[in-house]
Amino acid sequence: MKRSLYATFMNVGTKNAPDYARMGKGISEMKEAYNAEEESNQYIDEDSATNELISYSPTFDVTQKCYVGEKIFEFVDEKRKNLAVEEDAKTDCLKIYLYSQLAENVYEAAKINTTIVIGDYDAKEITYSVKQNGNQIQGYVTITKTTEEDGTETTKTVFTAGKYAA
């Protein structure tokens, strides 16, 4: 499968007026780490340990080249410049499975609440972690592309929680 078929969109707008931009430009690698919390117990009547999976704490670390005018960079850079903490460091992201098309322009997706943690910055690159807060919400997205009269193409991405019904 091509990496381009697993897309992450970050809300660079607000909760009330979301504006989802696809993470990609300037990002050459972005792997999601699930960070499983496990518990292992060795009971006296067993020869092998009993293992339990307790939870996950997903995060993805990003190294991004700095492109002025690129929506994701501009959004994250504002967080860096303002030393954003608590609610100011939060946004939401969409994990969109473009390989799982449900209908024309409709794809399986998950919405996650996230905290952006800034790492390093040197004006050429910025590093940051996107850490998931709480459970993800399963659903789907509808991606609509329109072309303005001046030829500018805009993309609107709308998330809907729940199963898609044709």
Secondary structure, 3 states (H helix, E strand, C coil): CCHHHEEEEEECCCCCCCCEEECCCCECCCCEECCCEEEEECCCCCCCCEEEEEECCCEEEEEEECCCCCHHHHHHHHHHHCCCCHHHHEEEEEEEEEEEEEECCEEEEEEEEEEEEEEEECCCEEEEEEEEEEEEEEEEEEEEEEECCCCCEEEEEEEEECCCCC
